[in-house]
Amino acid sequence: MKSIRKFIPVILLALSFTACDDWMNAQPEGGTKTADQKTDAASQNASAAAADLSAVYAQFIQLYPGLGDLGYERHNDFGYAAVCLFMEAQGQDFIGSDIGFNWFSFSDWTAIRDYTLNTTDGLVNHLIWNTYYKIIHACNTVIESVDKANPGSQKYSLSQALAVRAFCYLQLAQLYQFTYSDNTKSKLCVPIVTENMTPELQEANPRATVEEVFTLIMDDLNYACDSLEGFARIDKGYVNQAVALGLRARANLVMKNWAAAAEDADQALSLSGATPLSIAQAGVPGFASANANNVLWANIIVETNEIVQTGIINWPSHLSTFYTDGYTGVGATRQIASALFEQISASDVRRGWWLDEKLNSPLLDADGYNAYKEDLQADPENNYVTLKFGTGNGALSGLGAAAADWILMRAEELWLIKAEGLAKSGGDGASVLSQFVQTYRDPKYTVAQHGLSLDDEIWWQRRVELWGEGFAFNDIMRLEKDIIRTNSTNWPAAWAQQDVTAGNGVLLFRIPQSEIEANKGISDSDNNPFVAY
């Protein structure tokens, strides 16, 4: 989208970055407190635990959490939402325009997984690792301050911290080793850092196996699912029992506990009362407010947050076509792969989430967006550009527009988990899928319309429904799918256009050098192999 909109001048000065000569001289980012600090933590009261819990959620939306400690201040480093955009860009359906202001497109598969800081793309690996382990560290701060056997009034703080820690390990486990199976249980995954580890153990902490990591994940989630019963949260920024069940549904899906995944998803929907967006609601730009009826959990983002104050280092800047003050304002837009878009039925409201090959979309006829139509249609390169994501308040500029919530879990995902879990456990997943799509997206839908197996049809629905929200690469890995880019016409020549076969070692991220240098328990030989592609 190279022809549209004014853009704040500061961005033109902000694309360079500097490296720090010193590596982090510290424990792994998920490290816990020293023995003396633990003594102090043990005396904390419920109010202090609640304050620590607030720090857990705040960590999701920090500025430069992934690379700031390494001396880099990069405009693709703004917390969990940034990681989600990286995960989308690793798949086959999420394409960034070929423009110098694009921070979420890459030219080389191998470079993206570089464990050193030798390449610009390789910084992504460190960013992802540090973002998750800093959240884990914040969780451990809460957990270690509470007596798990007798948590008393701090039960809900403890349970939320355990659920969020499980969430982080579930994300990490799917990047640094192939998906959970009998063949991978004994393979090396990521180091486990918990609240009860001594500094000595933290400083020499080897990679745990896949099975060990998933044991921790399920232990944490089982405790949270049981102990959050009756918890009334302040807002959707907090984990409640329904969210914990939704997280366990995700974990069960990865572990191929199909029936359990379906049951957890169903319970989460029932407890939350969340319902998918109606066809009318899905027919306007959205996915930017936790207040929507389909949202179970979100990062609540307000104007005073630092990522918003920057104006440009936040998710609307990089994803919402309608945020004129952001990177999308100079053409760093996101497109859907043409091969996927062309399979979306004309009767499916989601087809309007992107401009078609002729630069049309019914979303541009919605109040407040029709003025955008002429501008967008002025550039033929805007075909397939996303219109799915709105802004914080529906405005096109200003801090209020940048203050958009990032959705972490919504009802539509749980419907699709339920459908997949039932389909793969002998239940009637087809009926659940049909009910969801026909009621909320496409009244003319039939399960057979794409000519796919039921399993692949459910994946197809996830690709369309959850596009841009951070699920794409994890789905490819857990379902052991090939990445096919060569069948779409709109991949820029500058980006990695190759197809990648499932199981190729290049898909695995590598333990970052900063971790290896700080952690005596991991050596270069323990890392995932280097794979040139």
N, C-alpha and C positions, 0 to 999 in steps of 0.2 A: 504494500500500500504506500507507494512512494510519492503520491501526489497530494496527500491530504494533511490538513490541519497545521496549526501553529504549534511550536514546541518551545519549551523553556530553554534559554541559552545555556544554562549551567550544565546540561547533559553533554554538550559538545566539549566541555573541559574535563569531563569526569571519566573518560574511558581508559586512562592509564592507571597502572597500579605499581606499587613498589613491594619488593620482597624484603623480608627481615633476614639478616644474616644469621641470626641465632634461631636454632630449632627450639620448640617448646621443651623446656627442661622440667618436665612434670610427669605425674602419674597419668595413666590413661584418663581420658575426659570423664569416664564414668566413675572415677575414683571416689572414695568416701573420705570421711574425716580422720584425723589422727586420733590416737588414744585419748589425749587430753581433750580434744574437741568432743569426743564421744561422751566424756564425763559431763561436759557442759550440756550436750544435747539431751542427755538422759533427764535433765531437770526441767526441760521445756514443758510448758503447759499447753493446753489445747489451743490457745490463741496463737502461740508461737508456731505450733504445727500447722495451723491454718495459714499463717503467713508464709511458711515454707511451701505449702501446697500452692499458694498463689504464684510463687516463683517457678513452680513446675510449669504451669500453664503460660506464664510470661515467657519462658524459654522458647516456646514454639514460635514466637514472633519477634525475636531479637534481631537487631541489625548486626551483621557480620558474625554470626555465631560459628560458622564453619571455618573461616579463614582469618578472622581478625587477630587471633592469638598468634598466627604465623606471620603477621605483618602485611596481610593483604586486605584491602578494602574494595571489594568487587561488587558490582551492581546486580549480581545474581546470587547474593548471599543475604537472604532476608528471612531465614527460618524454614519451617517445615513446608510452607507453600512452595518455596524455591526447590526443595528436594522433589516435590511432586512434579514440577515442571521438568526437571531433569529426567525423572522416571518416564514421563510421557515421551520425551525426546529420544529415549532409548528404544522405543518401539517402532511401529510401522505406520501409524495413523496420524501422527502429530508432527506437522512440518513447520519449521520456521523459515521466514523469508530470507533470501540471500542479501543481507544488508549489513554494513559494518556495525550497526547498533544492536545487533541480535546477540543476546547473551545465552541463549538456550538452543543453539544449533552447533553441531560439531562435524569436523571433517574426517575424523579417523577413529574407528572403533578401539584400536589398541591404545591410542593416546588418552582416551577418556578414562581408561582404567590404569593409567600409569601410576605406580605407587610412589613415585618421587614427585617433586615439584618442577620437573624439567620442562613441562609443556603447559601451555595455557589450558588446554583441554584437561590435562591431568589434575589440575586443581579441583576438579569436580569430585574426585574420589575422596580427597581430604575433607572437602566441604560436607559431603554426605556423612562421613564417619563422625566428624566432630559435632555436627548438629545433633545427631542421635545420642551420642555418648554424653553430651552436655545435659540433655533432657534426663538421661538415666542418672547422671550425677545428682540432679535436682530431686529426682524421685528418691534416691537413696538417702538424701538428707532428711526427708520426711520419714522414711521407713525406719531409719536407725534411731529416731527420736521417740519411737512408740514401742511399747511392750506388745508384741504381736499376740502373745497369749492372753493378755489382759489389757486391751487397748482403751477400754472405757470410752470416754467422750471423744477420743481421737480415732475411733474406729473408722469413721467415714473418710478422714484424711488419709489414713493408712491404706484403705482399700482403693482409693483413687490413685494414689502413688503406685501401688502394685499394678493396677490396670494399665496405667500409662507406661510403666517400665516394660510390661509385657508387650505393649504396642510397639515400643522402640525395638525390642529384640526380635519381634516378628518381622519388622521391616528389614532389619539388618541381616537376619538369617536368610532372607530370600535374595540377597545381593551377593553375599560372599561365599555361598555354596549352592549347589543345585538343590532342587526342591526335595522336600522330605519324602523319603521312600525307604524301603528295606535296604536298598543299595547305597543310600547316602547317610544313614543314621550314624555310622561310625566315622564319617569323614569330618575334617576340621571345618569349623564354622567361624565363630567370633569369640573373643574372650568374654567371659561372664564376670561382671563386677557387681557385687551385692553389698548390702549395708553392713555385713558382719565380717568383711575381709580386713585383715591387718594390713598396714602399709607394706610389710614385707611381701605378702602375697600379691598385693596389687602391683608391685614393682617387678614381679616375675610371674606373670599371669598368662599361661599359654592359651591358644585357641581351644575352646571347648568343642566337643563334637556336636553335630546336628541334633542328636538325640538329647544331649545334656541341655542344650539351649531350649529345645521345645519342652523339656520337662519343667524348666524354670518358667517358661511362658504359661504353661497350663496350670502350674501350681499357683502362680500369681493371679491368673484370671479366675480360677476356681474359688479362691479366697474372696476376690472382689465380687464375683457374682453372688455369692452367699451373703457377704457382709454388707453389701450396699442395699439390701432390702429395706424399704421404708425411708431411704434417704431422699429428702426434698432439696434439690440443688438451687442455688441462687439464680443461675441462668444456664443456657446451653453450652457455656464454656467449660462446665464441669462434667466429669464422668458420673453418671448414675447407674443404677442396676441395668437398665435397658442398654446403655452404651457398652457396659462390661459384657453383657450377653452378645451384643453385636461383634465386639472384638473377639470373643471366644468362637463365635460363628466363623469369623475369618480364619482363625487358627485351625479350627476343625476342618475347614475347607482345604487348607494347605496340607494337613495331615491325612486327608482322605477319609476322615470320619464323617461320611456323607450324611447319614441320618442325624447325627448330633449337630452338624452344621445347620441343617434345615430346622431342627427343633429350636436351637438357640436363636436363629433369625426370626422364627415365628414368635417366640416369647418376647424378643426385643421389640418387635412391631406391636404386639399386644400391650405390653407395659407402657411403651412410649406414647401410644396414640397417634404416632406420626403416620401421615398418609402421603402417597406420591402426589406430586403436582398434578392438577387436572390438565386436560388438554388445553384449556384456555390459559391456565397459569403458565404452562410450558411454552405458550406461544408468544412470549415476550422475553427479552433478555433478563436474566436473573442470576441465581446461584451466587449471590453476594450478601445475603442476609441470613443470620441465624434465626430470625423471627419467622421464616417461612414454615409452613405446616409440615414439610417433608424432612426437616432437619432434626436429627437427634443430637449431634455434637458438632461444635465448630470452634475455631479460634476467633474469639471476639476481638475485633480490631477497631480502635477509636482514633480520633484525630490527634490525640496527644501521644500516641505511640511513635517511637522514633522512626520506624520504617515508613510511617505516613508522613512525618515531618520532612523527610528527605524529598518528598514529592515524586521521586522516580524509582526508589529502591523498594518496591512492594509488588504484590502480585497483580493488581489491576494495571500497573504500568507495563507489565510484560504480557498480559493475557487478555485484558478487556479491550476490544477494538474501540470502545466508546470513551476511553479515558484519554482525552486530548493532550493532557500534560505529561503523559507517560511515553515510554519507548514505542508503544504502538502508534503514537502520534507522528513518528517519523518513518513509519513503515515496517517496524520490527514486529510483524503480526504473525499469527498462528493460523495455519490452514489444516483442514482435514485432508487426508490422502484421497485423491480422486477415485481410486478403486473402491474404497469403502463408501464414499458419498454416493456414488452412482448406484449402489445397491439399496439405498434408502427409498422407500416407496413415497410417491407423491402424496399419499394420504396420511403419511406419518408426520406428526407435528414437528418432530425432531429434524426433519429435512430443512426446516427454516432456521436451524441453529447455525447454518453456514450459508454464505452466498453460493448460488449455483454457478454453473459454467458460464451463464449469461449475466451474472452479477445481480441476480434477483433473489429476494427472500421476503416472505410475508411479515417477518419481524420488523422490517423497515417501514411497514405501514402502521405500526403501533404508535400510539400517542407518545410524543417526545423523541421518537427515533426517525420519523419520516423526513425530518430536515437533514438527516444524515445521508439519505438515499443518493442524491446527486453527487455528493462528495465521494462516496464509495464507488459509484459507478463510473467515475471519471477515469479510473485506472484499470485497464483490462487485466492487470496482474492481481487484482483483488478477488479473482474467482476462488472459491472454496475457503475464503477467510471466515473465521468464526464470529458469530454474533451471539453465541450462547451466554457469555458472561457479561453481566451488567456492571454497575459501579456502586459505590457505597450508598449513594442517595439518589441515583438516577441522573445526576448531573454529569456534564461532560468534562468538567475541570474543577480544580480546587481540592483542598484537603478532605473535604467531605466525600468527594468522589473516590479518593484513594483509600478512605477508611471503610473498606469492604471486608466483611467477615470471610474467613476461609472455611469452607464446609469440610468436615472430617468424616461424617457418616450421615447418610440420609436413607429414607425409607425405600427408595427405588433399589439401592444396592441390596438391602435385606430381602426384598422380593426376589431378586435374581439369585441370591445365595440360597434361598429356600427352594427355588425352582431347580437349581443345580444339585443341591443336596438330595432332594427327592428323586430327581431323574437318575442319579448315580447310585441310589440305594433301593431301587425297585419301586419307588412311589410314583405318583402322577405329577411329575414335574412339568409335563407338557400343558396340563390344565392351568397350573399356577402361572406359567409363562404367558399363556394365551390371555388369561384373565388380566394380568398386569398390562400387557401391551394394548389389548383391545380397549380396556377401560381408560387408560391414562395416556396413550400415545398414538395409536392407530386403530380406529374402529374396524378397518377392513383386514386386519392382520390375520394370517394363518401361520402356524408353526412351520409348515412345509414350503412357504413361499420363496425361501432362498435356496432350496434344494440341499440343505445341510442336514447332518445328523442332529439329533436333539442336543447333544453335548456341544457341538460346534455352533448351533443356533443360539444357545444361551451365551456362549462366548461372544458371538456376533452382537448380541443385544448389549452385553457389557461394554464392548468396544464403542458402540454408539452412545449409549446412555451415560457412561462414566467418562467419556472423552474429555481430556484436559484436566482431570481431577487427581491424577497420580497413580492410577491402578494399572496402566497399560503394561509396563514392563514386568511387574510382579505376576500378572496374569499369564503373560507369555512364558515366564519361568516355571510357574507351578503347573501349567497345563502342558509344558514341554512342546511348545509350538515353534515352528520356524518363524523368523522375521522376514517378511516378504515386502521389499520396497520397489522392486523393479516392475511391478504391475501398475504402479501409479504414475501418472504423467506429470505431476507437479512437484517432484523432488528436485530441488535446485542441484545443478551440476557440482556445486562446491561442497555439498554435504555427502556423508557416507551413504551411497546409494546401494551398496551391496546387500544381497540377501544373506542371512546367517542361519545355519541349520541348528536346530535344537541340540543342546548338549555341547556345542562348540565352546571350548575353554575361554574364548574371548568374551563370552557373556558374563563371566564372573569378574567382579571387582577384586582388586588386590589390597591386602592390608597396607595402609599408608606407611610411608617411611617414618613419619613423625611418631607413629605408634611403635614401630619396631625399635626406634632409637630410645624411646622412653621405657619400653617394656622388655626386660631381660628374658621373659618367657617366650618371646617370639623372635625367631631369626629369619634371615632372608630365605633359608631353605624351607621354612614352615609356610611360606606365602603361597598363594595360588600361582601356578606357573604363568610365565610370560607367554602370551600367544600373539604372534604377529598376524595381522589380517589386512 
